[in-house]
Amino acid sequence: MDYISILRPLIDRFPNNNLLVQFYAYLNNSLFLVDVYKRRVQIIIELLQQKTLSSEEIQSIGEELSDLVGRIVESKIGLENIILRLKALL
């Protein structure tokens, strides 16, 4: 379900509803982060395909991937909570 499209008309009808504005901002930010994380993972894959990486570089890349996974899980949990709250409103 496209919650951004659902929220737009609601915000137009209730522009002073801070909760709707907050949900809309969070969802937009999450979509932006998905693009950023996808690009970063693509860059990491390209780095890993190089044959001349040192063990320190591989370790650093692994740590970055671990950090990205943590951020993705946090974002997913936040989105699931927002979606549950939106479903309760609708």
C-alpha positions as CSV (number, residue, x, y, z in Angstrom):
1,M,0.0,0.0,0.0
2,D,1.3,3.5,-0.9
3,Y,0.9,5.3,2.4
4,I,2.4,8.5,1.0
5,S,-0.4,8.8,-1.5
6,I,-2.9,8.1,1.3
7,L,-1.4,10.8,3.5
8,R,-1.2,13.6,0.9
9,P,-5.0,14.2,0.7
10,L,-5.4,13.9,4.5
11,I,-2.7,16.5,5.0
12,D,-4.5,18.8,2.5
13,R,-7.7,18.4,4.5
14,F,-6.0,18.7,7.9
15,P,-2.9,20.8,7.4
16,N,-2.5,21.5,11.1
17,N,-2.5,17.9,12.1
18,N,1.0,17.4,13.4
19,L,0.8,13.7,13.6
20,L,-0.1,13.3,9.9
21,V,2.7,15.7,9.0
22,Q,5.1,13.8,11.1
23,F,4.1,10.5,9.5
24,Y,4.4,12.0,6.0
25,A,7.9,13.3,6.8
26,Y,9.0,10.0,8.3
27,L,7.8,8.1,5.3
28,N,9.5,10.5,2.9
29,N,12.7,10.3,4.8
30,S,12.6,6.5,4.8
31,L,12.2,6.4,1.1
32,F,15.2,8.7,0.7
33,L,17.2,6.4,3.1
34,V,16.3,3.3,1.0
35,D,17.9,4.9,-2.0
36,V,21.0,6.0,-0.1
37,Y,21.4,2.5,1.4
38,K,20.9,0.8,-1.9
39,R,23.6,3.0,-3.5
40,R,26.0,2.4,-0.6
41,V,25.5,-1.4,-0.8
42,Q,26.2,-1.2,-4.6
43,I,29.4,0.7,-3.9
44,I,30.4,-1.9,-1.3
45,I,29.8,-4.7,-3.7
46,E,32.0,-3.0,-6.3
47,L,34.7,-2.6,-3.7
48,L,34.5,-6.2,-2.7
49,Q,34.9,-7.3,-6.3
50,Q,38.4,-5.8,-6.4
51,K,41.1,-8.4,-6.0
52,T,43.6,-6.2,-4.2
53,L,41.8,-5.6,-0.9
54,S,43.8,-5.9,2.2
55,S,42.3,-7.7,5.3
56,E,42.0,-4.3,7.0
57,E,39.9,-3.0,4.1
58,I,37.7,-6.1,4.1
59,Q,37.3,-5.7,7.9
60,S,36.3,-2.0,7.4
61,I,33.8,-2.9,4.7
62,G,32.3,-5.6,6.9
63,E,31.9,-3.1,9.8
64,E,30.2,-0.7,7.5
65,L,27.8,-3.4,6.2
66,S,27.0,-4.3,9.8
67,D,26.3,-0.7,10.6
68,L,24.0,-0.4,7.5
69,V,22.1,-3.6,8.6
70,G,21.5,-2.0,12.0
71,R,20.2,1.2,10.5
72,I,18.0,-0.7,8.1
73,V,16.5,-2.8,10.9
74,E,15.8,0.3,13.0
75,S,14.1,2.0,10.0
76,K,12.0,-1.1,9.3
77,I,10.8,-1.2,12.8
78,G,10.0,2.5,12.7
79,L,8.1,2.1,9.5
80,E,6.1,-0.9,10.8
81,N,5.1,1.1,13.8
82,I,4.0,4.1,11.7
83,I,2.0,1.8,9.4
84,L,0.2,0.2,12.3
85,R,-0.7,3.7,13.6
86,L,-1.9,4.8,10.2
87,K,-4.0,1.7,9.8
88,A,-5.6,2.4,13.2
89,L,-6.4,6.0,12.0
90,L,-7.9,4.8,8.7
